[in-house]
Amino acid sequence: MRNIMGFVGAIVIGFTLVAFFLLDFERLAIHWWALFFLLLSELVFFGGLISIPSMRGERNKVFLRAGLGTALFLYFAATAITVISFTWFFSINLNHFILIQLAIVAFFGVVSVLMLSFSRRIAAVDQKSRDAVSETEAKRGGF
């Protein structure tokens, strides 16, 4: 699965680069920044999807895969939507665009850290519950 995600990620990043350089439009500073933030979001999205299964430690894997995978996709989608809308449809100041992109990065960075923290907490609570059930079964003599 990791190889497939890496291959798909390489294709998407390659397509983004090829499309950027083959499309015929005047490339302003905002377009170069948009390319940077879009490539960053693609790298984070596919890199995160590749690295989630190999994360070690006491974490709730189901919560981590679902929560962090969704957060990574939403980060990629939010970046793509703002890049497309603010570079093609709206006239915006370059500094405002960069500020919006940095706010998106910061927001989803905080969400990702919270997902990692919650997955550890859920794993600890699950382990405590399993230990309590095992202890109760041992006192009763099992099933």
C-alpha positions as CSV (number, residue, x, y, z in Angstrom):
1,M,0.0,0.0,0.0
2,R,2.9,2.4,0.8
3,N,4.4,1.8,-2.7
4,I,1.0,2.5,-4.3
5,M,0.5,5.8,-2.3
6,G,4.1,6.8,-3.1
7,F,3.5,6.2,-6.8
8,V,0.2,8.0,-6.8
9,G,1.8,10.9,-4.9
10,A,4.6,11.1,-7.5
11,I,2.1,11.2,-10.3
12,V,0.1,14.0,-8.7
13,I,3.1,16.1,-7.9
14,G,4.5,15.5,-11.4
15,F,1.1,16.4,-13.0
16,T,1.1,19.6,-10.9
17,L,4.5,20.6,-12.1
18,V,3.9,19.8,-15.7
19,A,0.5,21.6,-15.7
20,F,2.0,24.7,-14.1
21,F,4.8,24.9,-16.7
22,L,2.7,23.9,-19.8
23,L,-0.2,26.3,-19.1
24,D,0.2,29.5,-20.9
25,F,-0.3,32.4,-18.5
26,E,1.8,35.2,-17.1
27,R,3.5,33.9,-14.0
28,L,3.4,36.5,-11.3
29,A,4.9,36.1,-7.8
30,I,1.5,34.9,-6.5
31,H,1.6,32.0,-8.9
32,W,5.0,30.9,-7.8
33,W,3.8,31.1,-4.1
34,A,0.7,29.2,-5.1
35,L,2.8,26.4,-6.7
36,F,4.9,26.2,-3.6
37,F,2.0,25.9,-1.2
38,L,0.2,23.4,-3.5
39,L,3.3,21.2,-3.7
40,L,3.8,21.5,0.0
41,S,0.2,20.3,0.6
42,E,0.7,17.4,-1.8
43,L,3.9,16.3,-0.1
44,V,2.4,16.6,3.4
45,F,-0.8,14.7,2.2
46,F,0.9,11.8,0.5
47,G,3.8,11.7,3.0
48,G,1.4,11.6,5.9
49,L,-0.6,8.8,4.3
50,I,2.5,6.8,3.7
51,S,3.8,7.3,7.2
52,I,0.6,6.8,9.2
53,P,0.8,2.9,9.1
54,S,4.4,2.9,10.3
55,M,3.9,5.1,13.3
56,R,5.1,3.4,16.4
57,G,4.2,3.8,20.0
58,E,1.0,3.5,22.1
59,R,-1.6,5.0,19.7
60,N,-5.1,4.1,18.7
61,K,-4.4,3.1,15.1
62,V,-8.1,3.3,14.0
63,F,-8.5,6.9,15.3
64,L,-5.2,7.9,14.0
65,R,-5.7,6.6,10.5
66,A,-9.2,8.0,10.2
67,G,-8.6,11.3,11.9
68,L,-5.2,12.2,10.6
69,G,-6.0,10.9,7.1
70,T,-9.1,13.1,7.0
71,A,-7.2,16.1,8.4
72,L,-4.4,15.6,5.8
73,F,-7.0,15.4,3.0
74,L,-8.8,18.5,4.2
75,Y,-5.5,20.4,4.4
76,F,-4.8,19.4,0.8
77,A,-8.3,20.4,-0.3
78,A,-8.3,23.7,1.5
79,T,-5.0,24.6,0.0
80,A,-6.1,23.6,-3.5
81,I,-9.3,25.5,-3.2
82,T,-7.6,28.7,-2.0
83,V,-4.9,28.4,-4.6
84,I,-7.3,28.1,-7.4
85,S,-9.8,30.7,-6.2
86,F,-7.3,33.3,-5.1
87,T,-5.0,33.1,-8.1
88,W,-7.6,32.8,-10.8
89,F,-10.8,34.3,-9.7
90,F,-10.0,36.9,-7.1
91,S,-7.6,39.8,-7.2
92,I,-5.7,39.5,-3.9
93,N,-2.6,41.0,-2.4
94,L,0.3,38.6,-2.3
95,N,0.9,39.2,1.4
96,H,-2.8,38.3,2.1
97,F,-2.5,35.2,0.1
98,I,0.6,34.1,2.0
99,L,-1.0,34.9,5.3
100,I,-4.1,32.8,4.4
101,Q,-1.9,29.9,3.4
102,L,0.2,30.1,6.6
103,A,-3.0,30.2,8.6
104,I,-4.2,27.0,6.9
105,V,-0.9,25.4,7.5
106,A,-1.0,26.4,11.2
107,F,-4.6,25.3,11.7
108,F,-4.0,21.9,10.2
109,G,-0.7,21.5,12.1
110,V,-2.6,22.1,15.3
111,V,-5.3,19.6,14.3
112,S,-2.7,17.0,13.4
113,V,-0.9,17.4,16.8
114,L,-4.3,17.1,18.5
115,M,-5.0,13.9,16.6
116,L,-1.7,12.4,17.7
117,S,-2.4,13.4,21.3
118,F,-5.9,12.1,21.3
119,S,-4.8,8.8,19.7
120,R,-2.4,8.3,22.6
121,R,-5.0,9.1,25.1
122,I,-7.6,6.8,23.6
123,A,-4.9,4.0,23.5
124,A,-4.2,4.5,27.2
125,V,-7.9,4.4,28.1
126,D,-8.4,1.3,26.0
127,Q,-5.5,-0.4,27.7
128,K,-6.8,0.5,31.1
129,S,-10.2,-1.0,30.1
130,R,-8.6,-4.2,28.8
131,D,-6.6,-4.5,32.0
132,A,-9.7,-4.0,34.1
133,V,-11.6,-6.7,32.2
134,S,-8.7,-9.1,32.4
135,E,-8.4,-8.6,36.1
136,T,-12.2,-9.1,36.6
137,E,-12.1,-12.3,34.5
138,A,-9.1,-13.6,36.5
139,K,-11.0,-13.0,39.8
140,R,-14.0,-14.9,38.4
141,G,-12.0,-17.7,37.0
142,G,-12.5,-16.8,33.4
143,F,-15.6,-17.5,31.2
